[in-house]
Amino acid sequence: MRIAYLDCFAGISGDMFLGALLDAGVDPKILHNAVAALNLNATLQIEKVDRSGISSTKVHVYEGANLAESTQLPEQAHRHEDEEADPTHQHTHTHQHHPKTQHQHKTGHPHTHDQEHAHNRSLTVIRDLITAASLPPAIKQTAIQTFELLGASEAKIHNVRVEKIHFHEVGAVDAIVDIVASSAGIHALNASALAETGHPVKWFSSPINVGGGMVDCAHGRFPVPAPATADLLRGLPTYSAHIEKELVTPTGAALIRALAPTFGPQPGMRVEHIGYGAGTRNPKNFPNVLRLSIGEADNSTHSIPSPTELPHTHHDHDSQTVTVLEAALDDLSPQILAYVSEIALAQGALDVMLTPVIMKKGRPGTLLTILCNPSDSLALQQLILRETSTLGLRIRQDTRVCVDRHHTTVTTPYGDIRVKIGTLNGEQCNIAPEFEDCRTAATKHNVPLKLVQQTAIAAYLK
């Protein structure tokens, strides 16, 4: 199994994550192509920089095609607006900038408060922009999910519907580029891992250092982390140490939410690649970098169990904590229920179930149950409350045990069919042809669906 481990000892931001991906070996062309697909007339500049003696990769985003001008600027002059904010800078997202504040644009040209507001984009506009890009669906889904997480947090803070949220800094070109390019890098790692091992990348992370001090925003002077960042980090292991600066940005927090890593010490692994993504600041004696280690799981290496741990009855990676969201509905159209189910799955739900129930006064109803990763819970809560007629929902944390799963492709007389294989303790326990592949083949060749399924299993067993 391929493992990616994030060391967030200096926090995380969008450009730090991009730099770490590149430094760990992701092909820059993948990121450049993703940026070009957005049609925002944006470009990336990638350079090596020093952060307290650590050689790391810094990523700059420029609006406009004139890179010749931008590359003449020294590294110290570039300020990534989605990087950790200076305490004197108005740190806002859906908030208002101070009218007298000017900001340094990526190309080196200052722009005023009014020009900054030209970057305001609603979640709908950003979603449409990403959907229209010529990118693989998986990249689009991760990028849209990240923005929906941002939108849900902002909506909660301002007590408005998420559709009313207009992103300021995180709606600007550089933040959109950060999120979409990061999504492309994430899925490039997944594609490589699937090709080599048959398994996607499993993400892990250290607890997150949020920094310290105060930050100015439209609500007044707040302690670090700022409100949106604090909400995005809800439920995740965080701490404050070493430096009185803001170390986690909303973009960084949303990306790690979307990744849904397992938090804790680095798992047993044989590290093959190490990447350092640079932040903008270069404080003395504090390497302002995000470290990404990529390698293969090493089952011969075990962490020392704590005294409170019970004897293992299954592998650690088989046990997962999931969030269960439930609402009983007796006044909602089945058409809307079907729509909500589809949207929930598109937003990352692990499963959606609709169960007939009898409610009070003998009315027939439907129990909507959504199973999801804890990091996706907030966005899915917002979906249920926004799209259905319920006035509340039940939330609980469950533990589930899963077998290891991977896919392979078999060739049949009806075409190539993907087959999902389940293994337990290294022994094969389940074989399941992918239904959509089988249905497509059955329709194309005008044969019974069950015949295609049986043929695929037979082809695999041979």
C-alpha positions as CSV (number, residue, x, y, z in Angstrom):
1,M,0.0,0.0,0.0
2,R,1.3,3.4,-1.0
3,I,1.4,5.9,1.9
4,A,1.6,9.7,1.9
5,Y,2.4,11.3,5.2
6,L,2.1,15.1,5.9
7,D,4.3,16.7,8.6
8,C,2.3,19.8,9.5
9,F,4.8,21.1,12.1
10,A,4.7,24.5,10.4
11,G,1.0,24.4,9.5
12,I,-0.4,24.0,6.0
13,S,-1.5,26.3,3.1
14,G,-2.4,25.8,-0.5
15,D,0.9,26.9,-1.9
16,M,2.9,24.9,0.7
17,F,0.9,21.8,-0.3
18,L,1.6,22.4,-4.0
19,G,5.3,22.9,-3.3
20,A,5.4,19.7,-1.3
21,L,3.7,17.7,-4.0
22,L,6.2,19.0,-6.6
23,D,9.2,18.5,-4.4
24,A,8.1,14.9,-3.7
25,G,8.2,14.2,-7.5
26,V,4.8,15.1,-9.0
27,D,5.3,16.1,-12.6
28,P,5.0,19.9,-12.9
29,K,3.2,19.4,-16.3
30,I,0.3,17.9,-14.4
31,L,-0.1,21.1,-12.4
32,H,0.5,23.4,-15.4
33,N,-2.1,21.6,-17.5
34,A,-4.7,21.8,-14.7
35,V,-4.1,25.5,-14.4
36,A,-4.4,26.0,-18.2
37,A,-7.7,24.0,-18.2
38,L,-9.3,26.6,-16.0
39,N,-9.0,29.3,-18.7
40,L,-8.3,32.0,-16.1
41,N,-5.2,33.3,-17.9
42,A,-3.1,32.2,-14.9
43,T,0.3,30.7,-14.7
44,L,2.5,29.0,-12.2
45,Q,6.1,29.8,-11.3
46,I,8.1,27.2,-9.5
47,E,11.4,27.8,-7.8
48,K,13.8,26.5,-5.2
49,V,14.1,28.6,-2.0
50,D,15.8,28.4,1.3
51,R,13.7,28.1,4.5
52,S,16.0,28.2,7.6
53,G,18.5,26.1,5.8
54,I,16.0,23.7,4.2
55,S,15.9,23.6,0.4
56,S,12.3,23.6,-0.5
57,T,9.9,24.3,-3.4
58,K,7.9,27.6,-3.6
59,V,5.0,28.0,-6.0
60,H,3.8,31.4,-7.2
61,V,0.5,32.0,-9.1
62,Y,0.4,34.9,-11.6
63,E,-2.5,36.4,-13.4
64,G,-1.7,37.2,-17.0
65,A,0.6,35.5,-19.5
66,N,3.6,37.9,-19.1
67,L,5.9,35.6,-17.0
68,A,8.9,37.4,-18.3
69,E,8.0,40.4,-16.1
70,S,7.1,38.3,-13.1
71,T,10.3,36.1,-13.2
72,Q,12.4,39.3,-12.8
73,L,10.9,39.9,-9.3
74,P,13.0,38.5,-6.4
75,E,11.5,35.7,-4.4
76,Q,11.1,37.9,-1.3
77,A,8.8,40.2,-3.2
78,H,6.2,37.6,-3.9
79,R,3.4,37.3,-1.4
80,H,0.9,34.5,-1.8
81,E,-2.4,35.8,-0.5
82,D,-3.5,32.3,0.5
83,E,-0.4,31.9,2.6
84,E,-0.2,32.7,6.3
85,A,-1.3,36.3,6.8
86,D,0.8,39.1,8.2
87,P,-0.8,40.4,11.5
88,T,-1.2,43.8,9.9
89,H,-3.0,42.4,6.8
90,Q,-6.8,42.2,6.9
91,H,-7.3,38.5,7.0
92,T,-10.7,38.0,5.4
93,H,-12.4,35.5,3.2
94,T,-16.1,36.4,2.9
95,H,-15.3,39.4,5.1
96,Q,-14.7,43.0,4.1
97,H,-11.2,44.4,3.7
98,H,-10.3,47.7,5.3
99,P,-11.2,50.3,2.7
100,K,-7.8,52.0,3.0
101,T,-5.8,48.8,2.6
102,Q,-3.9,48.2,-0.6
103,H,-2.6,44.7,-1.5
104,Q,0.3,43.7,-3.6
105,H,-0.8,41.7,-6.7
106,K,1.1,38.7,-7.9
107,T,2.5,40.6,-10.9
108,G,3.9,43.3,-8.6
109,H,1.1,45.8,-9.4
110,P,-0.8,47.2,-6.4
111,H,-4.6,47.0,-6.5
112,T,-7.1,48.7,-4.3
113,H,-10.1,47.6,-2.2
114,D,-12.4,48.1,-5.2
115,Q,-10.2,46.0,-7.5
116,E,-9.9,43.3,-4.9
117,H,-13.7,42.9,-4.8
118,A,-13.6,42.2,-8.5
119,H,-12.3,38.8,-7.4
120,N,-15.5,38.0,-5.4
121,R,-17.1,34.8,-6.7
122,S,-20.0,32.8,-5.3
123,L,-19.7,29.1,-4.7
124,T,-22.0,28.5,-7.7
125,V,-19.7,30.6,-10.0
126,I,-16.6,28.7,-8.8
127,R,-18.4,25.3,-9.1
128,D,-19.4,26.2,-12.7
129,L,-15.9,27.3,-13.5
130,I,-14.4,24.1,-12.3
131,T,-17.1,22.0,-13.9
132,A,-16.5,23.6,-17.3
133,A,-12.7,22.9,-17.2
134,S,-11.4,20.1,-19.4
135,L,-10.2,18.0,-16.4
136,P,-10.9,14.5,-15.3
137,P,-14.1,14.1,-13.2
138,A,-12.2,13.0,-10.1
139,I,-10.1,16.2,-10.0
140,K,-13.2,18.3,-10.4
141,Q,-14.9,16.5,-7.6
142,T,-12.1,17.0,-5.2
143,A,-11.7,20.7,-6.1
144,I,-15.4,21.3,-5.8
145,Q,-15.6,19.4,-2.5
146,T,-12.8,21.6,-1.1
147,F,-14.7,24.8,-2.0
148,E,-17.9,23.4,-0.6
149,L,-16.2,22.8,2.7
150,L,-15.0,26.4,2.7
151,G,-18.4,27.6,1.8
152,A,-20.1,25.5,4.5
153,S,-17.8,27.0,7.2
154,E,-18.3,30.5,6.0
155,A,-22.0,30.1,5.8
156,K,-22.1,28.7,9.4
157,I,-20.0,31.6,10.7
158,H,-22.2,34.3,9.0
159,N,-25.4,32.4,9.6
160,V,-26.5,32.6,6.0
161,R,-27.3,30.1,3.3
162,V,-24.2,28.8,1.5
163,E,-25.5,30.1,-1.8
164,K,-25.2,33.7,-0.4
165,I,-21.5,33.3,0.4
166,H,-19.2,35.3,-1.9
167,F,-15.6,34.3,-1.5
168,H,-13.1,37.2,-1.4
169,E,-9.5,36.0,-1.1
170,V,-10.3,32.3,-1.5
171,G,-12.4,33.2,-4.6
172,A,-9.5,34.9,-6.2
173,V,-7.6,33.4,-9.1
174,D,-4.6,32.3,-7.0
175,A,-6.8,30.3,-4.5
176,I,-8.8,28.7,-7.2
177,V,-5.5,27.7,-8.9
178,D,-4.1,26.4,-5.6
179,I,-7.1,24.1,-5.0
180,V,-7.5,22.8,-8.5
181,A,-3.8,22.2,-9.0
182,S,-3.6,20.5,-5.6
183,S,-6.5,18.2,-6.6
184,A,-4.7,17.3,-9.9
185,G,-1.5,16.5,-7.9
186,I,-3.5,14.3,-5.4
187,H,-5.1,12.3,-8.2
188,A,-1.8,12.0,-10.0
189,L,-0.4,10.3,-6.9
190,N,-3.5,8.1,-6.8
191,A,-3.2,7.1,-10.5
192,S,0.5,6.2,-10.0
193,A,-0.3,4.1,-6.9
194,L,-3.2,2.3,-8.6
195,A,-1.0,1.4,-11.6
196,E,1.8,0.1,-9.4
197,T,0.0,-1.5,-6.5
198,G,-3.7,-1.7,-7.3
199,H,-4.5,0.5,-4.3
200,P,-5.0,4.2,-4.1
201,V,-2.7,6.4,-1.9
202,K,-3.6,6.2,1.8
203,W,-3.1,9.6,3.4
204,F,-1.8,10.2,7.0
205,S,-1.0,13.4,8.8
206,S,0.6,14.7,12.0
207,P,-1.3,16.9,14.3
208,I,-1.5,20.4,12.8
209,N,0.4,23.4,14.2
210,V,-1.9,26.4,13.9
211,G,0.7,28.9,15.2
212,G,-0.3,31.7,17.6
213,G,-0.9,35.4,18.1
214,M,-3.7,37.5,16.8
215,V,-5.1,38.2,13.4
216,D,-7.2,41.1,12.1
217,C,-10.5,40.4,10.3
218,A,-13.8,42.1,9.7
219,H,-15.1,40.7,13.0
220,G,-12.3,42.4,14.9
221,R,-9.1,41.1,16.3
222,F,-9.2,37.3,16.7
223,P,-6.8,34.8,18.1
224,V,-5.2,32.4,15.6
225,P,-6.7,30.4,13.9
226,A,-9.2,32.8,12.2
227,P,-12.9,31.9,12.4
228,A,-13.2,30.0,9.1
229,T,-10.0,28.1,9.6
230,A,-11.0,27.2,13.2
231,D,-14.3,25.8,11.9
232,L,-12.6,23.8,9.2
233,L,-10.2,22.3,11.8
234,R,-13.0,21.3,14.1
235,G,-12.5,17.8,15.3
236,L,-9.0,17.5,14.0
237,P,-5.9,17.3,16.2
238,T,-4.3,20.7,16.4
239,Y,-1.8,22.6,18.7
240,S,-0.1,25.9,19.0
241,A,3.7,26.1,19.3
242,H,7.0,27.7,18.3
243,I,5.9,30.9,16.6
244,E,3.4,33.7,17.1
245,K,2.1,33.8,13.5
246,E,-0.8,32.3,11.6
247,L,0.3,29.0,10.1
248,V,-2.9,27.5,8.7
249,T,-5.0,29.2,6.0
250,P,-8.6,28.4,5.1
251,T,-7.4,26.8,1.9
252,G,-4.9,24.6,3.7
253,A,-7.5,23.6,6.2
254,A,-10.1,22.8,3.5
255,L,-7.6,20.7,1.5
256,I,-6.7,18.6,4.6
257,R,-10.4,18.2,5.3
258,A,-10.9,17.0,1.7
259,L,-8.0,14.5,2.0
260,A,-9.5,13.1,5.3
261,P,-6.1,11.6,6.4
262,T,-5.6,9.4,9.4
263,F,-4.0,11.5,12.1
264,G,-1.1,10.4,14.3
265,P,2.6,9.5,14.2
266,Q,4.1,8.4,10.9
267,P,2.9,4.8,10.2
268,G,5.4,2.0,9.5
269,M,6.6,2.8,5.9
270,R,9.6,2.7,3.7
271,V,10.0,6.3,2.6
272,E,10.9,6.7,-1.1
273,H,10.3,10.4,-1.7
274,I,10.4,13.4,0.5
275,G,9.2,16.9,-0.5
276,Y,9.3,20.2,1.2
277,G,6.8,22.9,0.3
278,A,7.8,26.4,1.3
279,G,5.7,29.0,3.0
280,T,6.2,32.7,2.2
281,R,7.8,33.7,5.5
282,N,11.4,32.7,6.4
283,P,11.6,33.1,10.2
284,K,14.9,32.5,11.9
285,N,15.4,29.0,13.3
286,F,12.0,27.8,12.2
287,P,11.7,26.0,8.8
288,N,8.4,27.3,7.4
289,V,7.8,24.2,5.3
290,L,5.3,21.4,4.9
291,R,7.0,18.0,4.6
292,L,5.4,15.3,2.5
293,S,6.8,11.7,2.7
294,I,5.7,9.1,0.2
295,G,6.5,5.4,0.4
296,E,5.3,1.9,0.8
297,A,3.7,0.5,4.0
298,D,6.1,-1.6,6.0
299,N,4.1,-4.3,7.8
300,S,7.3,-5.4,9.6
301,T,7.4,-2.1,11.5
302,H,4.9,-1.7,14.3
303,S,4.4,1.2,16.7
304,I,4.5,0.6,20.4
305,P,1.0,0.2,21.7
306,S,-0.2,2.4,24.5
307,P,-1.2,0.7,27.8
308,T,-4.8,1.4,27.1
309,E,-4.9,-0.4,23.8
310,L,-6.7,-3.7,23.6
311,P,-5.2,-6.7,21.8
312,H,-5.8,-6.4,18.0
313,T,-8.3,-8.7,16.5
314,H,-7.8,-7.1,13.0
315,H,-5.3,-4.9,11.2
316,D,-5.2,-1.3,12.2
317,H,-6.0,0.0,8.7
318,D,-9.1,-2.2,8.6
319,S,-10.8,-0.2,11.3
320,Q,-12.3,3.1,10.4
321,T,-14.3,5.8,12.2
322,V,-17.3,7.0,10.1
323,T,-20.0,9.5,10.7
324,V,-23.6,8.5,10.3
325,L,-26.2,11.2,9.5
326,E,-29.9,10.3,9.8
327,A,-33.2,12.2,9.2
328,A,-36.8,10.7,9.1
329,L,-38.9,12.4,6.5
330,D,-42.7,12.0,5.9
331,D,-43.4,15.2,3.8
332,L,-40.9,15.1,1.0
333,S,-41.2,14.1,-2.6
334,P,-39.4,10.9,-3.6
335,Q,-38.0,12.9,-6.5
336,I,-36.2,15.2,-4.1
337,L,-35.0,12.2,-2.0
338,A,-33.4,10.7,-5.1
339,Y,-31.8,14.0,-6.0
340,V,-30.4,14.4,-2.5
341,S,-29.0,10.9,-2.6
342,E,-27.2,11.6,-5.9
343,I,-25.7,14.9,-4.6
344,A,-24.6,13.3,-1.4
345,L,-22.7,10.6,-3.2
346,A,-21.2,13.2,-5.5
347,Q,-20.0,15.1,-2.4
348,G,-18.1,12.2,-1.0
349,A,-20.7,10.2,0.9
350,L,-19.6,6.6,1.4
351,D,-23.2,5.3,1.2
352,V,-26.7,6.6,1.1
353,M,-29.7,4.5,2.3
354,L,-33.4,5.2,2.0
355,T,-35.5,3.0,4.3
356,P,-39.3,2.9,4.5
357,V,-40.6,3.6,8.0
358,I,-43.9,4.3,9.7
359,M,-43.9,7.6,11.5
360,K,-46.2,9.3,14.0
361,K,-50.0,9.3,13.2
362,G,-49.3,6.2,11.0
363,R,-47.8,8.2,8.2
364,P,-45.4,6.4,5.9
365,G,-42.1,8.0,5.7
366,T,-38.4,7.5,4.6
367,L,-35.4,7.3,6.9
368,L,-32.5,9.0,5.1
369,T,-29.1,7.6,6.3
370,I,-25.8,8.9,5.0
371,L,-22.5,7.3,5.8
372,C,-19.5,9.5,5.4
373,N,-15.9,10.3,6.5
374,P,-15.9,12.6,9.5
375,S,-14.2,15.3,7.4
376,D,-17.2,15.3,5.0
377,S,-19.8,15.5,7.7
378,L,-20.2,19.3,7.8
379,A,-20.9,19.7,4.1
380,L,-23.4,16.8,4.1
381,Q,-25.2,18.1,7.1
382,Q,-25.6,21.4,5.2
383,L,-26.9,19.4,2.2
384,I,-29.6,17.6,4.2
385,L,-30.7,20.7,6.1
386,R,-30.8,22.8,2.9
387,E,-32.4,20.3,0.4
388,T,-34.8,18.3,2.6
389,S,-37.8,19.3,4.8
390,T,-36.2,18.1,8.0
391,L,-35.7,20.5,10.9
392,G,-32.9,18.5,12.4
393,L,-30.8,15.4,12.1
394,R,-29.1,12.8,14.2
395,I,-25.3,12.5,14.1
396,R,-23.2,9.7,15.5
397,Q,-19.8,8.2,15.1
398,D,-19.5,4.5,14.3
399,T,-16.6,2.2,13.8
400,R,-16.5,-0.1,10.8
401,V,-14.2,-2.9,9.8
402,C,-13.4,-3.3,6.1
403,V,-11.5,-5.8,4.1
404,D,-8.7,-4.6,1.8
405,R,-10.0,-3.8,-1.7
406,H,-8.5,-3.3,-5.0
407,H,-9.5,-3.4,-8.7
408,T,-8.3,-5.4,-11.7
409,T,-9.5,-5.5,-15.3
410,V,-10.4,-8.7,-17.1
411,T,-11.0,-9.2,-20.8
412,T,-14.2,-11.0,-21.8
413,P,-16.0,-11.5,-25.1
414,Y,-18.1,-8.5,-24.2
415,G,-15.2,-6.2,-23.6
416,D,-13.0,-5.2,-20.6
417,I,-14.7,-5.4,-17.2
418,R,-13.3,-4.1,-14.0
419,V,-13.5,-6.5,-11.0
420,K,-13.4,-5.5,-7.4
421,I,-11.4,-7.9,-5.2
422,G,-11.8,-8.1,-1.4
423,T,-9.1,-9.7,0.7
424,L,-8.9,-10.4,4.5
425,N,-5.5,-11.1,6.1
426,G,-4.1,-11.7,2.6
427,E,-6.8,-14.2,1.6
428,Q,-9.3,-13.5,-1.2
429,C,-12.9,-13.4,0.2
430,N,-15.0,-11.6,-2.4
431,I,-15.1,-11.1,-6.2
432,A,-17.5,-8.5,-7.6
433,P,-17.6,-7.3,-11.3
434,E,-18.3,-3.6,-11.5
435,F,-22.0,-3.3,-12.2
436,E,-21.8,-0.2,-14.5
437,D,-19.2,-2.0,-16.7
438,C,-21.4,-5.1,-16.9
439,R,-24.5,-3.1,-17.7
440,T,-22.8,-1.2,-20.5
441,A,-21.5,-4.4,-22.0
442,A,-24.9,-6.1,-21.7
443,T,-26.6,-3.3,-23.4
444,K,-24.0,-3.0,-26.2
445,H,-24.0,-6.7,-27.0
446,N,-27.7,-7.3,-26.2
447,V,-27.0,-10.2,-23.8
448,P,-28.4,-10.8,-20.3
449,L,-26.7,-8.8,-17.6
450,K,-26.1,-11.8,-15.4
451,L,-24.3,-13.5,-18.3
452,V,-21.8,-10.7,-18.4
453,Q,-21.3,-10.8,-14.7
454,Q,-20.7,-14.6,-14.7
455,T,-18.3,-14.3,-17.6
456,A,-16.3,-11.6,-15.8
457,I,-15.9,-13.7,-12.7
458,A,-14.9,-16.8,-14.8
459,A,-12.3,-14.7,-16.6
460,Y,-10.9,-13.5,-13.3
461,L,-10.7,-17.0,-11.9
462,K,-8.8,-18.2,-14.9
